Amino acid sequence: MQPWVYIVLVGAVAIVYALRLPARGPSDPAEKQSLKDTEAALELYMADIERENNEMIQLVGSIKQQSQNTKAALQEEIGGLREQVAELQKNMLLLDSRLTAEEKGLLQLTAVVKNNGGKITAEAPPGSAETVTSEPKAKPISSIKLRYPRLFELHEQGKSIDSIAKTAGLQRGEVQLILQLAKQEESV
């Protein structure tokens, strides 16, 4: 026999068997009521699940909104902090340039004092030919080493300028200036 004949015979047997079976439905009223109760319970359960899903969607939406608001606030704060950092950097550069100019001025002044043999001279305003000359007085009682004893103690211990500045709570340029002034004071 051909294979298609087998398929037709199996299909015919399945149809006859299906027709011979009685309709399966709950014949007992108690079974019908139980089925209705089960369906009602399932509908309530599905309604609860749908309600909880809606609540979850709303909760996720509110969390997302709060996250976006927080992110926006943080970005604003970061922008403000960046502006402050830029302003502080500008101020720092200005102060560094002032400090450098002051250091140069002090070095030039000490060089002029050394070149004049320890005499301090100041020229009179233009149009006047007078020059004021004065002899330097004895070393001031408040020597720079007396004013910054901790700084010089750390320097004598061989600490770096950065370490001294951090410990003394001064700027690096201030420490350098004080050390230079002390050297100049010793040489005078």
C-alpha positions as CSV (number, residue, x, y, z in Angstrom):
1,M,0.0,0.0,0.0
2,Q,0.9,3.6,-0.6
3,P,1.8,5.8,2.3
4,W,-1.1,8.2,1.7
5,V,-3.6,5.4,2.2
6,Y,-2.3,4.9,5.7
7,I,-2.7,8.6,6.5
8,V,-6.3,8.5,5.2
9,L,-7.1,5.4,7.3
10,V,-5.7,6.9,10.5
11,G,-7.6,10.1,9.8
12,A,-10.9,8.2,9.3
13,V,-10.4,6.2,12.5
14,A,-9.8,9.5,14.5
15,I,-13.0,11.0,13.1
16,V,-15.1,8.0,13.9
17,Y,-13.7,7.9,17.5
18,A,-14.4,11.6,18.0
19,L,-18.0,11.2,16.9
20,R,-18.5,8.2,19.2
21,L,-17.4,10.1,22.3
22,P,-20.1,11.8,24.3
23,A,-20.0,15.5,24.7
24,R,-18.0,16.3,27.8
25,G,-19.6,19.0,29.7
26,P,-20.4,19.3,33.3
27,S,-23.7,17.5,33.7
28,D,-23.8,18.1,37.5
29,P,-25.1,21.5,38.6
30,A,-22.5,21.6,41.4
31,E,-19.7,21.2,38.8
32,K,-21.2,24.1,36.8
33,Q,-21.3,26.3,39.9
34,S,-17.7,25.3,40.8
35,L,-16.7,26.2,37.2
36,K,-18.4,29.6,37.4
37,D,-16.8,30.3,40.8
38,T,-13.4,29.4,39.4
39,E,-14.0,31.7,36.4
40,A,-15.1,34.5,38.7
41,A,-12.0,34.0,40.9
42,L,-9.7,34.1,37.8
43,E,-11.4,37.3,36.6
44,L,-10.8,38.9,40.0
45,Y,-7.2,37.7,39.9
46,M,-6.7,39.1,36.4
47,A,-8.3,42.4,37.5
48,D,-6.0,42.6,40.5
49,I,-2.9,41.9,38.4
50,E,-4.0,44.5,35.8
51,R,-4.5,47.1,38.6
52,E,-1.1,46.2,40.2
53,N,0.5,46.5,36.7
54,N,-1.0,50.0,36.3
55,E,0.3,51.0,39.7
56,M,3.7,49.7,38.8
57,I,3.7,51.7,35.5
58,Q,2.7,54.8,37.4
59,L,5.4,54.2,40.0
60,V,8.1,53.6,37.4
61,G,6.9,56.8,35.6
62,S,7.2,58.9,38.8
63,I,10.6,57.4,39.5
64,K,11.7,58.3,36.0
65,Q,10.4,61.8,36.4
66,Q,12.2,62.2,39.8
67,S,15.3,60.9,38.2
68,Q,15.1,63.4,35.3
69,N,14.5,66.2,37.8
70,T,17.4,65.2,39.9
71,K,19.6,64.9,36.9
72,A,18.6,68.3,35.7
73,A,19.3,69.8,39.1
74,L,22.7,68.1,39.3
75,Q,23.6,69.4,35.9
76,E,22.6,72.9,36.9
77,E,24.8,72.6,40.0
78,I,27.7,71.2,38.0
79,G,27.4,74.1,35.6
80,G,27.5,76.5,38.6
81,L,30.5,74.8,40.1
82,R,32.3,74.9,36.7
83,E,31.7,78.6,36.6
84,Q,33.0,79.0,40.1
85,V,36.1,76.8,39.2
86,A,36.7,79.0,36.2
87,E,36.4,82.1,38.2
88,L,38.7,80.7,40.9
89,Q,41.3,79.7,38.3
90,K,41.2,83.2,36.9
91,N,41.6,84.7,40.3
92,M,44.4,82.3,41.1
93,L,46.2,83.3,37.9
94,L,45.7,86.9,38.8
95,L,47.1,86.4,42.3
96,D,50.0,84.3,40.9
97,S,50.9,87.1,38.5
98,R,50.7,89.7,41.3
99,L,52.8,87.5,43.6
100,T,55.4,87.1,40.8
101,A,55.4,90.8,40.2
102,E,55.9,91.4,43.9
103,E,58.7,88.9,44.1
104,K,60.4,90.5,41.1
105,G,60.0,93.9,42.7
106,L,61.5,92.7,46.0
107,L,64.4,91.1,44.2
108,Q,65.0,94.2,42.3
109,L,64.8,96.3,45.5
110,T,67.3,94.1,47.3
111,A,69.6,94.2,44.2
112,V,69.4,98.0,44.2
113,V,70.1,98.1,48.0
114,K,73.1,95.8,47.5
115,N,74.4,97.8,44.6
116,N,74.2,101.0,46.7
117,G,76.4,99.5,49.4
118,G,73.5,99.1,51.8
119,K,72.2,102.6,51.3
120,I,68.5,103.1,50.5
121,T,68.0,105.9,48.0
122,A,64.8,107.3,46.6
123,E,64.6,109.7,43.8
124,A,62.5,112.8,44.2
125,P,59.5,113.4,42.0
126,P,60.3,114.6,38.4
127,G,61.3,118.3,38.3
128,S,63.2,118.1,41.6
129,A,66.9,117.3,41.7
130,E,66.9,116.2,45.3
131,T,67.8,112.7,46.3
132,V,67.1,111.3,49.7
133,T,69.8,109.0,51.2
134,S,69.6,107.2,54.4
135,E,71.8,104.7,56.1
136,P,70.2,101.3,56.9
137,K,69.2,100.9,60.5
138,A,70.3,97.9,62.5
139,K,68.5,94.7,61.8
140,P,64.9,94.9,62.8
141,I,64.0,93.2,66.0
142,S,61.3,91.1,64.3
143,S,63.5,89.1,61.9
144,I,61.7,87.0,59.3
145,K,63.0,83.9,61.0
146,L,61.3,85.0,64.2
147,R,58.0,85.6,62.5
148,Y,58.0,82.1,60.9
149,P,59.8,79.8,63.2
150,R,57.9,76.6,62.2
151,L,58.5,77.3,58.5
152,F,62.3,77.5,59.0
153,E,62.3,74.5,61.4
154,L,60.7,72.4,58.6
155,H,63.1,73.8,56.0
156,E,66.1,72.9,58.2
157,Q,64.7,69.4,58.5
158,G,65.0,69.2,54.7
159,K,61.2,69.2,53.9
160,S,60.1,70.2,50.4
161,I,58.5,73.5,49.7
162,D,55.2,71.9,49.0
163,S,55.3,69.9,52.2
164,I,56.2,73.1,54.2
165,A,53.4,75.0,52.5
166,K,50.9,72.3,53.3
167,T,52.0,72.0,56.9
168,A,52.2,75.7,57.6
169,G,49.0,76.4,55.7
170,L,50.6,78.8,53.3
171,Q,50.8,79.0,49.5
172,R,53.8,77.6,47.8
173,G,54.8,81.0,46.4
174,E,54.6,82.5,49.9
175,V,57.0,79.9,51.3
176,Q,59.4,80.5,48.5
177,L,59.3,84.2,49.1
178,I,59.8,83.9,52.8
179,L,62.8,81.6,52.2
180,Q,64.3,84.0,49.7
181,L,63.8,87.0,52.0
182,A,65.5,85.0,54.8
183,K,68.5,84.3,52.5
184,Q,68.7,88.0,51.6
185,E,68.3,89.0,55.2
186,E,71.3,86.8,56.1
187,S,73.4,88.2,53.4
188,V,72.8,91.8,54.4
